[in-house]
Amino acid sequence: AAVHHVKEGMVIGLSGGTTCTELARWLRGKPVTVVTNAINVATELYNHSHTKVIVTGGSLNSYSYELVGDMVNHTLREYHLDICFVGCSGITPDFGFSMRDGLEAAIARAFLSVSQRAIVVADHNKVGEKTLARFTTLQDIERLITDKGISKTWQGKLEKAGLKVE
């Protein structure tokens, strides 16, 4: 579903996480530029003709493949992204979208700040969870793309709060 939002020639932001890594696999060989802070996302895309990859730099997070810190923010400020896809650890109507730590939340906010459009990609297990650090409200995201496991109850709560759920 996320690939349908990607058009030829776009500059795309991809954060880390398992869902964004899967999206990277679907983008292999597409004529786009991907800006990422995730080593595993860059690895999924390298050596595929037509797909340009820009890695932000930064310090490697101790429990993920993501680069974090001031260098990520500095690099992202130098780019304009047509669209960004960010993962998350939690989604609730009252707390919004959250990450398991403040460093990841700061990176998600940096992606949002330089993107024309923002989409969260997350599996249904993140819905209804509040994790440590909020990075944005539901209103700041164009849509949530999730799997078919989301309950009708939770989908209804999110849509009632103004979030498009795909």
C-alpha positions as CSV (number, residue, x, y, z in Angstrom):
1,A,0.0,0.0,0.0
2,A,2.8,2.4,0.8
3,V,4.5,1.9,-2.6
4,H,1.4,3.3,-4.3
5,H,2.2,6.7,-2.7
6,V,5.6,6.8,-4.4
7,K,6.1,8.3,-7.8
8,E,9.1,8.3,-10.1
9,G,11.6,10.9,-9.3
10,M,10.5,11.5,-5.7
11,V,12.8,12.1,-2.8
12,I,11.7,9.8,0.0
13,G,12.5,9.7,3.6
14,L,12.6,6.3,5.3
15,S,13.2,5.9,9.1
16,G,14.3,2.7,10.7
17,G,12.2,-0.2,11.9
18,T,11.0,-3.5,10.5
19,T,8.1,-2.0,8.5
20,C,10.2,0.6,6.8
21,T,12.8,-2.0,6.1
22,E,10.1,-4.1,4.3
23,L,9.0,-1.0,2.4
24,A,12.7,-0.5,1.3
25,R,12.6,-4.0,-0.3
26,W,9.5,-2.9,-2.4
27,L,11.4,0.2,-3.5
28,R,14.4,-1.6,-4.9
29,G,15.2,-0.5,-8.4
30,K,12.6,2.2,-8.5
31,P,13.8,5.6,-9.9
32,V,13.7,7.5,-6.6
33,T,16.1,9.0,-4.1
34,V,15.8,7.6,-0.6
35,V,17.2,9.5,2.4
36,T,17.5,7.3,5.5
37,N,19.1,7.1,8.9
38,A,18.8,3.3,9.0
39,I,21.8,1.2,8.0
40,N,19.6,-1.8,7.2
41,V,17.3,0.3,4.9
42,A,20.4,1.5,3.0
43,T,21.7,-2.0,2.7
44,E,18.3,-3.2,1.3
45,L,18.5,-0.5,-1.4
46,Y,22.2,-0.5,-2.3
47,N,23.4,-1.7,-5.7
48,H,20.0,-1.4,-7.3
49,S,20.0,0.7,-10.5
50,H,17.9,3.8,-10.6
51,T,17.6,4.0,-6.7
52,K,19.8,6.6,-5.2
53,V,20.5,6.2,-1.4
54,I,21.6,9.0,0.9
55,V,22.5,8.0,4.5
56,T,22.4,10.7,7.1
57,G,25.3,9.8,9.3
58,G,25.1,9.9,13.1
59,S,25.8,7.6,16.0
60,L,24.6,4.0,15.8
61,N,21.8,3.4,18.3
62,S,22.8,0.6,20.7
63,Y,19.7,-1.6,20.0
64,S,18.7,-0.9,16.4
65,Y,20.3,-0.3,13.0
66,E,19.4,3.4,13.2
67,L,21.7,6.4,13.3
68,V,20.7,9.0,15.8
69,G,22.0,12.3,17.2
70,D,22.7,15.8,16.0
71,M,24.3,14.7,12.7
72,V,21.0,13.2,11.5
73,N,19.2,16.4,12.2
74,H,21.9,18.5,10.5
75,T,21.9,16.3,7.4
76,L,18.1,16.2,7.1
77,R,17.9,20.0,7.3
78,E,19.8,20.1,4.0
79,Y,17.1,18.2,2.1
80,H,13.5,18.7,1.1
81,L,11.6,15.4,1.0
82,D,8.5,14.9,-1.1
83,I,7.3,12.2,1.3
84,C,8.5,10.4,4.4
85,F,7.6,7.1,5.8
86,V,8.2,6.6,9.5
87,G,7.7,3.7,11.7
88,C,6.6,3.9,15.3
89,S,6.3,1.9,18.5
90,G,2.9,3.1,19.7
91,I,-0.3,4.8,18.4
92,T,-3.2,6.1,20.4
93,P,-5.7,8.9,19.8
94,D,-4.8,10.8,23.0
95,F,-1.0,10.4,23.0
96,G,-0.4,10.2,19.2
97,F,2.5,8.5,17.6
98,S,5.4,7.4,19.9
99,M,8.8,5.7,20.0
100,R,10.5,3.6,22.6
101,D,13.1,6.3,23.2
102,G,13.7,10.0,22.9
103,L,16.5,9.7,20.3
104,E,14.2,7.8,17.8
105,A,11.4,10.3,18.5
106,A,13.7,13.2,17.7
107,I,14.7,11.6,14.4
108,A,11.0,11.0,13.4
109,R,10.3,14.7,14.2
110,A,13.3,15.7,12.0
111,F,11.9,13.7,9.1
112,L,8.5,15.3,9.5
113,S,10.0,18.8,9.6
114,V,11.5,18.5,6.1
115,S,8.8,16.5,4.4
116,Q,5.9,17.7,2.3
117,R,3.9,14.7,3.2
118,A,4.2,12.2,6.1
119,I,2.9,8.6,6.4
120,V,3.3,6.3,9.3
121,V,3.8,2.6,8.5
122,A,3.2,0.2,11.4
123,D,1.8,-3.2,12.0
124,H,-1.5,-3.4,14.0
125,N,0.4,-4.5,17.2
126,K,1.5,-0.8,17.7
127,V,-2.1,0.4,17.7
128,G,-3.3,1.0,21.3
129,E,0.2,1.2,22.7
130,K,1.8,4.2,24.3
131,T,5.5,4.1,24.4
132,L,8.0,6.5,26.1
133,A,8.4,9.4,23.7
134,R,5.7,11.0,21.5
135,F,6.9,12.4,18.2
136,T,3.7,13.8,16.8
137,T,-0.1,13.9,17.1
138,L,-2.5,12.1,14.8
139,Q,-3.3,15.4,13.0
140,D,0.2,15.9,11.8
141,I,0.3,12.6,9.8
142,E,-1.4,12.2,6.4
143,R,-2.4,8.6,7.1
144,L,-1.5,5.4,8.9
145,I,-0.8,2.4,6.7
146,T,-1.1,-0.9,8.7
147,D,-2.0,-4.5,8.2
148,K,-5.4,-6.2,8.2
149,G,-5.0,-7.2,11.8
150,I,-6.1,-3.9,13.1
151,S,-9.4,-4.3,15.0
152,K,-12.5,-2.4,13.8
153,T,-12.7,-0.8,17.2
154,W,-9.2,0.7,17.0
155,Q,-9.6,1.7,13.4
156,G,-12.8,3.5,14.3
157,K,-11.2,5.3,17.3
158,L,-8.3,6.5,15.1
159,E,-10.6,7.6,12.2
160,K,-12.9,9.4,14.7
161,A,-9.8,11.3,15.9
162,G,-9.2,12.4,12.3
163,L,-6.5,9.9,11.1
164,K,-6.9,8.2,7.7
165,V,-6.3,4.5,8.2
166,E,-5.3,2.4,5.1
